Amino acid sequence: MFHNIGRVYKTGLLPGMIVTMVFSIGIQITMNFLEFYLSIKEFTISKIGLYVFVLSFVGVVGNFFVTPIILRKVDDKIYLVVILIISGIGLLITGLSGDVGLYGFMFMFSLASMMFKPITTQIISKNAGEEQGMALGVRETLIHFGFVVGSIAGGFLVSGDSGNIFLVSSAIMFVCAIGFGSIKYIEVRKV
């Protein structure tokens, strides 16, 4: 794995993959513990099911209709930074305004988080050259490592104040937006 990470480093994609790993920590904190948060807030099982359904539905519709259209018109890295900011705002609204914020969260966060993976796949496909398969494998490994860290971090957050899952995840989304934005800036300066 370390050998493959070294090969990815040579393609210039490693900084983006590390930011992707951090993003997956934020996703896992929120998605893994959303049902706990809703049950703590005494939502019924049917309402929790409705939220989970809407999250999935919005993500599928976004990937099917919105992402391809926008990617034809906007640079993929700029689009990535924008959806991370939108995702962070959705999480921040939820963390600050509770139940009312869940509606904003469901739309903004689910749409943004579902679009993230196809966009990063496209970036890797464009830039990895012959190392594309290996780069996608390293990305998946880093994402799953982020899921492990996110599960542990989310458990600590839920055991304290469950509302913190949204605020911490929001901060992670903003950090990732800055990370991808600076990667874009670095690439522009190299040219």
VENLINJO-V876355 format. One record per backbone hydrogen bond with DSSP energy under -1.0 kcal/mol. NH is the residue of the N-H (numbers start at 1). CO is the residue of the C=O. If there is no record, write none. Layout:
BEGIN
nh = [NH:NH]
co = [CO:CO]
END
This chain:
BEGIN
nh = [5:6:7:8:9:10:12:13:17:18:19:20:21:22:23:24:25:26:27:28:29:30:31:32:37:38:39:40:41:42:43:48:49:50:51:52:53:54:55:56:57:58:59:60:61:62:63:64:65:67:70:71:72:73:74:79:80:81:82:83:84:85:86:87:88:89:90:91:92:93:94:95:96:97:98:100:103:105:106:107:108:109:110:111:112:113:114:115:116:119:120:121:122:123:124:125:126:127:128:131:132:135:136:137:138:139:140:141:142:143:144:145:146:147:148:149:150:151:152:153:154:155:156:157:158:159:164:165:167:168:169:170:171:172:173:174:175:176:177:178:179:180:181:182:183:184:185:186:187:188:189:190:191]
co = [1:2:3:4:5:6:9:8:13:14:15:16:17:18:19:20:21:22:23:24:25:26:27:28:33:34:35:36:37:39:38:44:45:46:47:48:49:50:51:52:53:54:55:56:57:58:59:60:61:62:66:67:68:70:70:75:76:77:78:79:80:81:82:83:84:85:86:87:88:89:90:91:92:93:94:97:100:101:102:103:104:105:105:107:108:109:110:111:112:115:116:117:118:119:120:121:122:123:124:128:129:131:132:133:134:135:136:137:138:139:140:141:142:143:144:145:146:147:148:149:150:151:152:153:154:155:161:162:163:164:165:166:167:168:169:170:171:172:173:174:175:176:177:178:179:180:181:182:183:184:185:186:187]
END
